[in-house]
Amino acid sequence: MFVFHSTSSTKFLFQNAVSSEFSLQNKYIHSCLRYCSKHALADGTMTTDHNQNAVTKALALPEPRRVIEKSVILNSGQKFPLIGFGTYTIQSPKLIHDCLDWALASGYRAFDTAAVYGNEEDIGKSLRHLLPKYNLERSDIFITSKLSPKDHGANKVYNGVMGSMSRLGVTYIDLYLIHWPGASGVPMDSKENKRLRVESWKGLEDLYKSGQLKAIGVSNYTVRHLEELLKFCTVKPAVNQVEFSIHYRQSVDLYKLCDSENIILQSYSSLGGNNNSNTLTIDPVVEKVAHVTKVTPVQVLLRWVLQKGYAIIPKSTHKDRIEQNTQLDFELNNPKSNEEWTCLASVVMECDSSFNVVSLATGTKCIGGNAMVMDGTVVNDSHAEVLARRNFLRYLYDQMEMCVQSCPSIFTKNNQKFLLRSGVKFHFYTSQVPCGDASIIPMDTTIDKDNCDQKRKHSEGESSIVKKIKLDVHRTGAKPIETDLRQDPKGDGIDYHVRGAVRIKPGRGDRTKSLSCSDKMAKWLYCGFEGALLSTLLQEGIVLTSIIIGGAGPFDAGVLEEALVRRSGLEEPPVFYRSKEIFQHSPDATQAPRPCSASINWADVTTKKLEVSVEGRRLGVTKKSKSKSYLLTSKCGLFEKYLKLSPDLSVSGITYKNVKEGASEFRARKERFIRAMGSWSEDKSSYDNFTPHSRSDFV
């Protein structure tokens, strides 16, 4: 697919690596990933179909109508409403009564509770009191409850179900779920849990066959749990209730398995999860989509989940919101194309003539210096090249963990250090030349000048126009750092920029502290692509075999080599290539008026492959919840990975700065590099003086 200006075998680098597509439904993200990979995102747990195109250009839709009446038929034959009323954390008899009254008036006929919620009794009493008010009978409503984790096992499941029925005051329950695949007090990886799951399901099957449970299902079951259940069950689960939202997405494999087995997926925490309550509803992207779609942010989030094929159980204690949550009969359309552009970068691994994308990113933005934080939770620089490398570091950490666990890995262990296996090579791709010094490229400007003022008359047929060549250079927005003696003269043409200066990326208003990608890439090539922390774990540094520049925008091989190699005096540089292929979302390809503010972060790791970020944070996360939801590619996230592989380090009190300072060989290379460059950025080590964070939802 790629054609390089070289006869080297490296020109086939991406022929296999860009052949197929990722299984993401959004056209923008989908096509970015398809551009550089042959692998499908099938087992990640978090993804999003949101991007800035959808924000600014979503079509205005008609006033939403109610969708509360819609339902599907379960594999048990029961009619199952797509929208139910969730009751988690709703307590007190009066509040429950009021909420159920508003819900019934709004059209809700399905109600979700659980033994552990502690509100089954009040829900049962309220429904018995309210049904006559709406001329309804027990058979007109659908009640779901769940088995408490403390009631797992053959000797407890019957009493657990009977307890729910007694508290609800009913003779049958429409749908009863195993609330959690583990029993209380039993470690999740214990074989005891498997035995208890089997016994609990068989107990539910007996109650289903007796008619006391009209349908049975599970909650929080993964693919592994479902496959285990399907091997022995005589009654398939009708529903699997799982967390699912724009912020947190279940694996594609789970969806496919449930679809093939006719198991309905039902989403809880559709608005972002209890640990991140309301963060998605105030996300600026969601708010803008809601504005142009003429609905509320909550309606956008709920409709998004419905369009993914999940049933929902939204919860609210406000009358107007309970009603609004039924008004979801509209469509979230795909954004118009070519309204925004972005840049793409990736790292491709070569091994035994096989090529695989191992990291990928898009991005064009940086945060300002005043937005930087001291705890490592925000990614300051979101240019594609920088993010692609950070995702590559995630990939290396993951491969090291696999090596420690004696799983297939690109690494072996040698003298307590990790060593890259023979034959493994890495190639770096970026869709256009990096910003900064490498982008100050000469251009020939041909000027047509009327020659009629000349006294010599031209013979008939001779052109009266002469050509004049004006020398100029392409501009870069990156400005030389203040301490660099080489400052831009800003003269005419080729005298506008000075070459060789260390530059800072531009920012609107609040100036950034991020060096240009040209400077950063020069440092990676000279000091080691792995960075300071990983250098302490590796026997040999990570080097790039080649760098490929995409076909978009200007290109000059000499300028590129000068910026990335000759400035620092690197003795063994990678091979440089230019592709003729143009990234379809590049500025040249789209002619779009503005850059996309969001970034895609993807790494070929065992879990949580994909993150989407805005302003250095995960999409949908507010500043208040940053300590729980920072990017896995942030300093903080990578530091935690490092410490997992360094059990000899005393975690108590150790800082990111301590570890960087301990990378003596890397520091020595960096000092030589800075001397060769002539200047470097201000000391930002004060931003590295943080300790590991507790992040139970991601570790």
Order of alpha helices (4+ residues) and beta strands (2+ residues): alpha-alpha-beta-beta-beta-alpha-beta-alpha-beta-alpha-beta-alpha-beta-alpha-beta-alpha-beta-alpha-alpha-beta-alpha-beta-beta-beta-beta-beta-alpha-beta-beta-beta-beta-beta-beta-beta-alpha-alpha-beta-alpha-beta-alpha-beta-beta-beta-beta-alpha-alpha-alpha
